[in-house]
Amino acid sequence: MFIKESKETLRGDPDLRCELAFLSRGCDLVLPSRFKKRIKTFQQLQAQSNKQDKKSGTPPPAPLSPTPYVSPPTAPPSSPPPLQSSSPSSSTSPTSPFNHDAAITAIETAFTEFEEEKADIYEMGKIAKACGCPLYWKAAMFNGAGGERTGFVSVHSFIATWRKLLHSCYDDSSKFIYLLAKPGCSYLDQEDFIPLLQDIVDTHPGLTFLKDAPEFHSRYITTVIQRIFYVVNRSWTGRITMTELRRSNFLQTLALLEEEDDINQITDYFSYEHFYVIYCKFWELDTDHDLYIDPKDLARYNDHASSSRIIERFSVQREGRMSYAEFSWFLISEEDKKSPTSIEYWFRCMDTDGDGVLSMFELEYFYEEQCSRMEGMGIEPLPFTDLLCQMLDLVKPESQGKITLSDLKRCRMAHIFFDTFFNLEKYLDHEQRDPFALQKDIDNECPEPSDWDKYASEEYEILVAEETANEQLHEGTFDDDYEEAELPVQGEMVGNKMDKLLISDLSA
């Protein structure tokens, strides 16, 4: 009789029924001692519930019938669910073996569509979708299962890899690092992204025009990698951790690639137009095309807008020259001084003694050159003491006599602060703006394109217009159809502007 009543009450607790099913299948995840404890707890709660029902005069439960049974509230588990570990490998899995089996079955079914149940990197897209992952994870999955060594992935090798992943990774960030990182590493360095981005270049509809220009691939990939680390690697270590990946929007942006054929619509990380702007600016400065620019080259950027003293800081930090990857950081930081990375970037440049604060002496050092340049232009500069009062009112530092990185991030006007000390053109623009309009922009909470997005869009249009005008002058049709000319598509620019850039010189 007791066994019969226990069976009937167990039907109302799906959690216990699930564990009983696992136990009957010999599942290692359910220990008999824990199962007995759960049954005892459930029976005690059930007995207490029956006593309360009798006291309140409620009728006993009706016998089982063919009508659907509505289960009572389940008892709370005897122990909380395991916390998700921050490590990409762990001995416990948050998902049930049943879900694992369903995932493996879907993968096996997907592999049956391929000859000898082997998939190359292009066919891995179907496997990625069978795993419930975004399409452009396919290169990471391919390499993670050893495909880069053999040129294909068999169903057995992939399932073995995926089983290990399911038992050790809890979310997309941990899975992504598990697949893409080097063996034994819990972080991603810049080289780890190359296979993933090369696959995007090879297969994304918005980059098909690059198939006939393989010499451009390395420059585009380098640019995207620098943009990824600029935004995601908040620790400045050169290694993206799982925590940093979780806090960023990179995986969400990567998933958008399969939904958007125009890659320029995805301005974060992957836009070809943004790459085009960055590289054209670098090529204009790198007159000897040795893959590096020296302080004299860098000083010519934007018609010598930056002061020579801030340029000298780059020569000290980078042994007298700057690579294309480093220039990408400089350009994005120069044109958007509102982002957290940009604020940290320029703070380090102005912190000449490296003590973590900007002293009044450092501010005066950079402002002296601004005064000299304004006097050369016939503009009477503001005395440093007056300017210092303005800057302290602007930043409102917590400690008197010094400005910290936290002060600049909190004030939301770091771009004005930095331009005041080393970018004369932008400083004068700020001085001529209506202060009420400036405050309105700061208080505006509506999402809008970043300063970098605005700059890249405007510069791209200028570069394309210049190329169009040059083509028409070369063809002798400038006077006839200049007004009706349309912007060339990306494929046309590869054969014109980029031929002049000779990107093949940078393929090393």
C-alpha positions in Angstrom: 0.0 0.0 0.0 2.8 2.4 0.9 4.6 1.7 -2.4 1.3 2.3 -4.3 0.7 5.7 -2.6 4.4 6.7 -3.2 4.1 5.9 -6.9 0.9 8.0 -7.2 2.4 11.0 -5.4 5.6 10.8 -7.4 3.6 11.5 -10.6 2.9 14.9 -9.3 6.5 15.9 -8.9 8.3 16.1 -12.3 11.6 16.8 -10.6 11.5 13.5 -8.8 10.2 11.7 -11.8 13.1 13.0 -13.9 15.7 11.8 -11.3 14.0 8.5 -11.0 14.2 8.1 -14.8 17.9 8.9 -14.7 18.5 6.5 -11.9 16.7 3.7 -13.8 18.9 4.4 -16.8 22.0 4.1 -14.6 22.8 7.8 -14.9 25.9 8.8 -12.9 24.6 12.2 -12.1 22.0 11.0 -9.7 23.3 9.3 -6.5 21.0 6.8 -4.8 21.7 8.4 -1.4 20.6 11.8 -2.7 17.6 10.3 -4.4 16.5 8.6 -1.1 16.9 11.9 0.7 14.7 13.6 -1.9 12.0 11.0 -1.5 12.1 11.3 2.3 11.8 15.1 2.1 9.0 14.8 -0.4 7.1 12.3 1.7 7.4 14.5 4.8 6.1 17.5 3.0 3.3 15.5 1.5 2.3 14.2 5.0 2.3 17.8 6.4 0.1 18.9 3.4 -2.4 16.0 4.1 -2.6 17.0 7.8 -3.3 20.6 6.9 -6.0 19.5 4.4 -7.7 17.4 7.0 -7.7 20.2 9.6 -9.2 22.7 7.1 -11.9 20.2 6.1 -10.8 19.8 2.5 -11.7 16.5 0.9 -9.0 14.0 0.2 -7.6 13.9 -3.3 -9.7 12.0 -5.8 -8.4 8.7 -7.2 -6.5 8.7 -10.4 -8.7 8.9 -13.5 -8.1 9.2 -17.2 -8.6 13.0 -17.0 -5.4 15.0 -17.1 -3.7 15.3 -13.7 -2.7 18.8 -12.5 0.4 18.5 -10.4 0.7 20.2 -7.0 3.4 22.7 -6.3 6.7 20.9 -6.3 8.8 20.8 -3.2 11.9 23.0 -3.2 15.1 21.1 -4.0 17.3 20.0 -1.1 20.3 21.9 -2.5 20.6 24.9 -4.8 21.6 24.4 -8.4 25.4 24.6 -9.0 26.8 28.0 -9.7 28.2 28.6 -13.2 32.0 28.7 -13.1 33.9 31.5 -14.6 36.5 29.0 -15.9 35.9 27.6 -19.4 36.4 24.1 -18.0 34.6 22.6 -15.1 33.7 19.1 -13.9 30.0 19.7 -13.7 27.5 20.5 -16.4 24.5 22.7 -16.1 22.5 20.9 -18.8 21.0 17.6 -18.4 22.3 14.5 -20.3 18.9 14.3 -22.0 19.6 17.7 -23.7 23.1 16.6 -24.5 21.7 13.5 -26.2 19.3 15.6 -28.2 22.1 17.9 -29.4 24.3 14.9 -30.4 21.4 13.4 -32.3 20.9 16.6 -34.2 24.6 16.8 -35.1 24.7 13.1 -36.3 21.7 13.8 -38.5 23.4 16.9 -40.0 26.5 14.9 -40.8 24.6 12.3 -42.7 24.1 14.8 -45.5 27.8 14.9 -46.3 29.9 12.3 -48.1 31.4 9.8 -45.7 30.0 11.9 -42.9 32.9 14.4 -43.2 32.5 18.2 -43.5 34.8 20.8 -44.7 34.9 24.3 -43.4 32.2 25.6 -45.8 29.9 22.7 -44.8 30.4 23.4 -41.1 27.7 26.1 -41.4 25.0 23.4 -41.2 26.7 21.8 -38.3 26.9 25.2 -36.5 23.1 25.6 -36.9 22.5 22.0 -35.8 24.4 22.9 -32.6 22.3 26.0 -32.1 25.2 28.4 -32.7 25.5 31.4 -35.1 26.6 30.6 -38.6 30.0 32.3 -38.4 31.1 30.1 -35.5 31.8 27.4 -38.2 35.5 28.2 -38.6 36.0 28.1 -34.8 34.1 24.7 -34.7 36.1 23.4 -37.6 39.5 24.2 -36.1 38.4 23.3 -32.6 37.7 19.7 -33.9 41.0 19.5 -35.6 39.9 20.3 -39.1 42.8 22.6 -39.9 45.2 19.6 -39.8 43.2 17.3 -42.0 41.1 19.6 -44.1 37.8 18.0 -42.9 36.0 17.1 -39.7 34.5 13.6 -39.3 31.3 13.1 -37.3 33.1 11.1 -34.7 35.8 13.7 -34.0 33.3 16.5 -33.9 31.0 14.7 -31.5 33.9 13.9 -29.2 34.8 17.6 -29.2 31.2 18.7 -28.7 30.6 16.3 -25.8 33.6 17.7 -23.9 32.4 21.2 -24.6 28.8 20.5 -23.4 30.1 19.1 -20.1 32.5 22.0 -19.4 31.0 25.2 -21.0 27.9 26.9 -19.7 27.2 29.8 -22.1 28.2 31.2 -25.5 31.2 33.0 -24.2 32.8 29.9 -22.6 32.0 27.9 -25.7 33.5 30.5 -28.0 36.7 30.6 -26.1 36.9 26.8 -25.7 36.7 26.5 -29.5 38.9 29.4 -30.6 41.6 29.5 -27.9 44.8 27.5 -28.0 44.8 24.2 -26.0 45.0 24.9 -22.3 44.3 28.6 -22.6 41.3 30.4 -21.1 41.8 33.6 -23.1 42.0 34.7 -26.7 44.9 36.6 -28.2 45.0 38.3 -31.5 46.2 35.4 -33.6 43.2 33.3 -32.4 40.8 35.4 -34.4 42.5 35.0 -37.8 40.8 31.8 -38.9 37.4 33.1 -37.8 37.9 36.4 -39.7 39.4 34.7 -42.8 36.2 32.6 -43.1 34.1 35.8 -42.9 36.2 37.4 -45.6 35.8 34.2 -47.8 32.1 33.6 -47.3 30.2 36.8 -46.2 28.0 38.2 -49.1 29.1 41.7 -48.3 32.8 40.9 -48.9 32.5 38.9 -52.1 34.3 41.6 -54.1 37.5 40.8 -52.1 37.7 37.3 -53.6 39.6 38.7 -56.5 41.9 40.7 -54.3 43.4 38.4 -51.7 46.1 40.9 -51.0 43.5 43.0 -49.1 42.6 40.2 -46.7 45.4 40.6 -44.2 44.8 44.3 -43.9 41.1 44.0 -43.3 41.6 41.2 -40.8 44.2 43.2 -39.0 41.9 46.2 -38.8 39.0 44.1 -37.4 41.2 42.4 -34.8 42.4 45.8 -33.6 38.9 47.1 -33.3 37.8 44.0 -31.4 40.6 44.4 -28.9 40.1 48.2 -28.7 36.5 47.6 -27.5 36.6 44.2 -25.7 40.0 44.0 -24.1 39.3 46.5 -21.3 42.3 45.3 -19.3 44.8 46.3 -22.0 46.6 43.0 -21.6 46.4 41.8 -25.2 44.3 38.8 -24.0 40.5 38.8 -24.0 39.2 36.9 -21.0 35.8 35.3 -20.6 34.6 38.1 -18.4 35.5 40.7 -20.9 33.8 38.8 -23.7 30.6 38.5 -21.7 30.6 42.2 -20.9 31.0 43.1 -24.6 28.7 43.0 -27.6 31.1 41.1 -29.8 29.2 37.7 -29.9 25.9 39.5 -30.5 27.5 41.4 -33.4 29.1 38.3 -34.8 25.6 36.7 -34.8 24.2 39.6 -36.8 26.5 38.8 -39.7 24.3 36.0 -41.0 21.3 38.3 -40.9 22.8 41.3 -42.7 24.2 41.0 -46.2 25.6 44.6 -46.3 28.5 44.4 -43.9 28.7 48.1 -43.7 25.5 48.2 -41.8 27.3 46.5 -39.0 29.5 49.4 -37.9 30.9 47.6 -34.8 34.1 45.8 -35.7 33.3 44.5 -39.2 32.5 47.5 -41.5 34.5 47.5 -44.7 34.0 51.3 -45.0 35.6 51.8 -41.6 38.6 49.7 -42.7 38.8 51.7 -45.9 39.0 55.0 -44.0 41.6 53.8 -41.6 43.9 52.3 -44.2 43.6 55.3 -46.6 44.6 57.6 -43.7 47.6 55.4 -42.9 48.7 55.1 -46.5 48.6 58.9 -46.9 51.0 59.3 -43.9 53.3 56.4 -44.7 55.1 58.1 -47.6 58.0 55.6 -47.8 55.6 52.6 -47.4 57.8 50.8 -45.0 54.7 49.7 -42.9 55.5 52.2 -40.2 55.1 55.9 -39.7 57.5 58.1 -37.7 56.7 61.2 -35.6 57.1 63.4 -38.6 54.6 61.4 -40.6 52.1 61.3 -37.7 52.4 65.0 -37.2 51.0 65.6 -40.7 47.7 63.9 -39.8 44.8 66.3 -40.1 47.1 69.1 -41.2 49.2 69.1 -38.0 46.2 69.4 -35.8 47.9 67.6 -32.9 50.6 69.3 -30.9 54.2 68.2 -31.3 54.5 67.4 -27.6 51.7 64.8 -27.7 53.3 63.4 -30.8 56.6 63.1 -28.9 54.8 60.9 -26.3 54.1 58.3 -29.0 57.7 58.3 -30.1 58.8 57.6 -26.5 56.2 54.9 -25.9 56.7 53.1 -29.3 60.4 53.4 -29.9 60.1 56.1 -32.5 57.7 54.6 -34.9 54.1 53.4 -35.2 52.7 50.3 -37.0 49.4 50.1 -38.9 47.8 48.2 -36.0 48.9 51.0 -33.5 47.7 53.7 -35.9 44.3 52.1 -35.9 44.1 52.7 -32.1 45.4 56.3 -32.6 42.9 57.2 -35.3 39.9 55.8 -33.4 41.0 57.5 -30.2 41.7 60.8 -31.9 38.3 61.0 -33.6 36.2 59.7 -30.7 37.5 60.9 -27.3 34.3 60.0 -25.5 34.7 56.2 -25.4 36.2 54.6 -22.3 39.2 53.2 -24.2 39.9 56.5 -25.8 39.9 58.3 -22.5 42.3 55.7 -21.1 44.4 56.1 -24.2 44.9 59.8 -24.0 45.2 59.8 -20.2 48.2 57.6 -20.5 49.7 59.9 -23.1 49.4 62.9 -20.9 50.6 61.2 -17.8 54.2 61.8 -18.6 55.6 60.6 -15.2 53.3 57.5 -15.1 52.1 58.2 -11.6 48.4 57.6 -12.5 47.3 61.3 -12.1 47.6 64.4 -14.2 49.3 67.1 -12.2 49.0 70.9 -12.8 52.6 70.8 -14.1 51.7 68.2 -16.8 48.7 70.3 -17.9 50.8 73.4 -18.1 53.4 71.5 -20.1 50.9 70.6 -22.9 49.1 73.9 -22.8 52.3 75.9 -23.4 52.5 74.7 -27.0 48.8 75.5 -27.6 49.5 79.1 -26.5 52.5 79.4 -28.8 50.5 78.1 -31.7 47.6 80.5 -31.0 49.9 83.4 -30.8 51.4 82.5 -34.1 47.8 82.6 -35.6 47.2 86.0 -34.1 44.9 84.6 -31.4 45.3 85.8 -27.8 45.4 82.7 -25.7 43.8 82.4 -22.3 46.3 82.6 -19.4 47.0 79.2 -17.9 45.6 80.1 -14.5 42.3 81.1 -16.0 42.2 78.0 -18.2 43.1 75.8 -15.3 40.0 77.2 -13.4 37.8 76.3 -16.4 39.2 72.8 -16.6 38.8 72.1 -12.9 35.2 73.3 -13.1 34.7 71.1 -16.1 36.2 67.9 -14.6 35.4 68.6 -10.9 38.2 66.3 -9.6 37.7 64.5 -6.2 41.3 65.4 -5.1 42.5 69.0 -5.2 45.5 69.7 -7.5 45.3 66.5 -9.5 43.1 64.8 -12.1 42.6 61.1 -12.2 41.2 58.8 -14.8 38.0 58.3 -12.9 37.5 62.0 -12.8 37.6 62.3 -16.5 35.3 59.3 -17.1 32.8 60.7 -14.6 32.6 64.2 -16.0 31.5 63.1 -19.5 33.4 66.0 -21.1 36.8 64.3 -21.4 36.9 65.1 -25.2 36.8 68.8 -24.5 39.5 68.4 -21.8 41.9 66.5 -24.1 41.4 68.8 -27.1 42.1 71.8 -25.0 45.7 70.5 -24.3 46.8 69.0 -27.6 44.4 69.5 -30.5 44.2 73.2 -31.4 41.7 72.9 -34.2 39.1 71.0 -32.2 39.8 73.2 -29.1 38.9 76.3 -31.1 35.8 74.6 -32.4 34.7 73.9 -28.9 35.4 77.5 -27.9 33.1 78.8 -30.7 30.2 76.5 -29.9 27.2 77.6 -27.9 27.7 76.3 -24.3 24.0 75.6 -24.0 24.1 73.5 -27.1 27.1 71.6 -25.7 25.4 70.9 -22.4 22.3 69.7 -24.3 24.5 67.2 -26.2 25.9 66.0 -23.0 22.5 65.6 -21.3 21.0 63.8 -24.3 20.4 60.2 -23.4 19.0 59.2 -26.8 21.2 56.6 -28.6 23.0 58.1 -31.5 26.0 57.1 -33.7 29.4 57.5 -31.9 31.8 60.2 -33.0 33.9 57.5 -34.7 30.9 56.3 -36.7 30.1 59.8 -37.8 33.7 60.5 -38.7 34.1 57.3 -40.7 30.9 57.8 -42.6 31.9 61.4 -43.6 35.4 60.5 -44.5 34.3 57.5 -46.6 32.0 59.7 -48.6 34.8 62.2 -49.2 37.3 59.5 -50.3 34.8 58.0 -52.7 33.9 61.4 -54.1 37.5 62.1 -54.7 38.0 58.8 -56.4 34.9 59.5 -58.6 36.2 62.9 -59.5 39.6 61.5 -60.4 38.0 58.8 -62.6 35.9 61.4 -64.4 38.9 63.7 -64.9 40.9 60.8 -66.3 38.1 59.9 -68.7 37.4 63.5 -69.7 33.8 63.4 -68.6 33.9 65.6 -65.6 31.9 68.5 -67.1 29.3 66.2 -68.7 28.1 63.9 -65.9 29.7 64.9 -62.6 26.4 65.8 -61.1 24.8 62.5 -62.1 27.6 60.3 -61.1 26.9 57.6 -58.5 29.2 56.4 -55.8 31.2 53.4 -57.0 30.4 50.0 -55.4 33.1 48.4 -53.3 34.2 46.1 -56.0 34.9 49.0 -58.3 37.1 50.7 -55.7 39.2 47.6 -55.4 40.4 48.1 -58.9 41.0 51.8 -58.7 41.8 53.4 -55.3 43.2 50.3 -53.8 45.5 49.7 -56.8 47.1 53.0 -56.0 47.5 52.0 -52.3 49.5 48.9 -53.3 48.3 47.0 -50.3 50.3 44.0 -51.4 53.3 45.8 -49.9 51.7 45.3 -46.5 50.9 41.6 -46.8 53.9 40.7 -44.8 
